[in-house]
Amino acid sequence: MIEDALAAAWDRAVTRMRTEAAVGPAGLGILEVTRPLGAVSNTLLLAVSSMYAKRHLETSARLLETILSEEMGTPMKIAVSIDEELVTEDGDDEPNEPAQTSLHVVPDDPGPHRPASAPEATPSSPTPRQTTSASSSARTSPTPHQPTLGSQRPATPTSQKAEQATAASPVDAETHLNPNYTFSTFVIGASNRFATAAATAAAENPGGSYNPLFIFGGSGLGKTHLLHAIGHEVLSLRPDLRVKYVSSEEFTNDFINSIASGRALEFQNRYRAVDTLLVDDIQFLQGKEQTIEEFFHTFNALHNQGSQIVITSDMPPKRLGGFEERMRSRFEWGLQVDIQPADLETRIAILQKKAEQERVAVDLPVLEFIAERFSTNIRELEGALVRVTAFASLSSQPITTDLAAIVLKDNVSDSAATEITAALIQSETAQYFNVTIEALCSASRSRSLTEARQIAMYLCRELTDLSLPAIGGHFGGRDHTTVIHANRKIAEKMSSKPEVYNDITELTSRIRAAARSK
Ligand SMILES: Nc1ncnc2c1ncn2[C@@H]1O[C@H](COP(=O)(O)OP(=O)(O)OP(=O)(O)O)[C@@H](O)[C@H]1O
């Protein structure tokens, strides 16, 4: 229990931050839910619920420490930790929700404000059998071409997805490696065989002849997955090595923050102390001259000391505009490998693996059906499987090709013809839930906004090529782990909450229609 004097000083410091300091609404929101745990010597330990909140708080650390010191009458420092038991910064107040409870209606849980006409309707034939209540059949469906579900829970409380709702594990805080992205979960096919062989070789002999390893290819083809897989493999073979995964956006933010807080040297030491640096989506550094300069020095330092560097990009080094020749030529020092779009057999195998991981039994003809329709982007392919299995689970039906055909009827990838942007998704989502775009991107953790925001993030992940940090950036500068959390949360809810499934279906259709009409 925190001492009364300390608790009172903390409260006064928060008030002063609000009244005297130019802290924005996001910062204030975070301060208000920050929990003081106690003091060790002159350091006040604070707990927040996410990396996003921690970073936010740390940017105001100096000011906070000055005010706290004045309030306590003695020099104070702060140390911020993440406590996942706290309500998350996204207001997700059921982080440890047991799978089974998600199948019951919580009476005082209004959730987001859904449009009155929206997806609680009973679909017209030939949509699958519904478990809707009689009253819901009186409503009209806004999207008769899309299968929708009644808001009542399925009669059979055995949601396949709900049973494995806790399967997804968090990203490692130190290495930033996603435990789901390993070589064992990566399907090898003609399109990625060479890249996988090179990745394996680099992982087995870090700093060897494939240094740097440069992996390039189109969106959603598995570059990030391979990058993480290298990290895991290095650590499993050499647990003593230091591995770090970083997206280009994170590298940029880290660099900018380090300069702003006068900690440039600490930044350099942190990045130069690693044995394997995995840098994702290097193309996002284009045009950021100072960050590229810093990356250039990081690269040189690491290469000189024999550390392995692996870089991914959406294009080969030669075509990377915005980088000086000296940087591009370094990218070509080692080995460059590309990943091509997966062929049909590989796509089927990926779906098979995904279904196995999710512990959902899906017959081969259904997997073939889905794989035939989604050929350019594995992320979309996976999203399609999630939708089909979620719908089958919610409506207690077997997963058949007919059902898949209905669910995916309007969900064909048409990215070549239309451009779906984060702004479009935000605008459609805000309109649909009757909230403002500002609120959607704000720090507010109200339940209704949280779910609407998570749905918008899920749709950004599925319908755009944006990276996780880029999506976080569109939603008030949130951390990429918040986007991963939102993605997992919504994928789970789609299988257990008909209204969420319907929101996703309806919004996808509205977003695609809006993109086509532009
Ligand atoms: N060969 C594969 N085997 C298993 N899963 C795969 C494979 N290729 C891609 N995936 C899955 O597809 C999804 C998208 O892959 P990933 O994020 O690695 O793509 P990317 O090439 O990095 O895309 P972007 O350039 O948009 O960041 C991930 O969930 C990943 O696990």
The ligand as an SDF file (V2000), in Angstrom:
LIG
                    3D

 31 33  0  0  0  0  0  0  0  0999 V2000
    4.7140  -18.6590  -45.8450 N   0  0  0  0  0  0  0  0  0  0  0  0
    3.9270  -18.3220  -44.8270 C   0  0  0  0  0  0  0  0  0  0  0  0
    3.5820  -19.2310  -43.9080 N   0  0  0  0  0  0  0  0  0  0  0  0
    2.7700  -18.9050  -42.8790 C   0  0  0  0  0  0  0  0  0  0  0  0
    2.2540  -17.6800  -42.6810 N   0  0  0  0  0  0  0  0  0  0  0  0
    2.5850  -16.7350  -43.5720 C   0  0  0  0  0  0  0  0  0  0  0  0
    3.4370  -16.9930  -44.6850 C   0  0  0  0  0  0  0  0  0  0  0  0
    3.5570  -15.8670  -45.3930 N   0  0  0  0  0  0  0  0  0  0  0  0
    2.8490  -14.9310  -44.7520 C   0  0  0  0  0  0  0  0  0  0  0  0
    2.2620  -15.4500  -43.6550 N   0  0  0  0  0  0  0  0  0  0  0  0
    1.3740  -14.7480  -42.7110 C   0  0  0  0  0  0  0  0  0  0  0  0
    0.7620  -13.6810  -43.4080 O   0  0  0  0  0  0  0  0  0  0  0  0
    0.6460  -12.5370  -42.5720 C   0  0  0  0  0  0  0  0  0  0  0  0
    1.3280  -11.3650  -43.2270 C   0  0  0  0  0  0  0  0  0  0  0  0
    2.7200  -11.6180  -43.2710 O   0  0  0  0  0  0  0  0  0  0  0  0
    3.8160  -10.5050  -42.9290 P   0  0  0  0  0  0  0  0  0  0  0  0
    3.2500   -9.4950  -41.9940 O   0  0  0  0  0  0  0  0  0  0  0  0
    5.0580  -11.2100  -42.5310 O   0  0  0  0  0  0  0  0  0  0  0  0
    3.9550   -9.8440  -44.3600 O   0  0  0  0  0  0  0  0  0  0  0  0
    4.9300   -8.7070  -44.8510 P   0  0  0  0  0  0  0  0  0  0  0  0
    5.5320   -9.1820  -46.1110 O   0  0  0  0  0  0  0  0  0  0  0  0
    5.8590   -8.2970  -43.7700 O   0  0  0  0  0  0  0  0  0  0  0  0
    3.9030   -7.5420  -45.1440 O   0  0  0  0  0  0  0  0  0  0  0  0
    4.1120   -5.9350  -45.0950 P   0  0  0  0  0  0  0  0  0  0  0  0
    5.1210   -5.6080  -46.1510 O   0  0  0  0  0  0  0  0  0  0  0  0
    2.7480   -5.4130  -45.4220 O   0  0  0  0  0  0  0  0  0  0  0  0
    4.5850   -5.5890  -43.7290 O   0  0  0  0  0  0  0  0  0  0  0  0
    1.2680  -12.9020  -41.2420 C   0  0  0  0  0  0  0  0  0  0  0  0
    0.2430  -13.2670  -40.3450 O   0  0  0  0  0  0  0  0  0  0  0  0
    2.1390  -14.1090  -41.5660 C   0  0  0  0  0  0  0  0  0  0  0  0
    2.2350  -14.9790  -40.4670 O   0  0  0  0  0  0  0  0  0  0  0  0
  1  2  1  0
  2  3  1  0
  2  7  2  0
  3  4  2  0
  4  5  1  0
  5  6  2  0
  6  7  1  0
  6 10  1  0
  7  8  1  0
  8  9  2  0
  9 10  1  0
 10 11  1  0
 11 12  1  0
 11 30  1  0
 12 13  1  0
 13 14  1  0
 13 28  1  0
 14 15  1  0
 15 16  1  0
 16 17  2  0
 16 18  1  0
 16 19  1  0
 19 20  1  0
 20 21  2  0
 20 22  1  0
 20 23  1  0
 23 24  1  0
 24 25  2  0
 24 26  1  0
 24 27  1  0
 28 29  1  0
 28 30  1  0
 30 31  1  0
M  END
$$$$
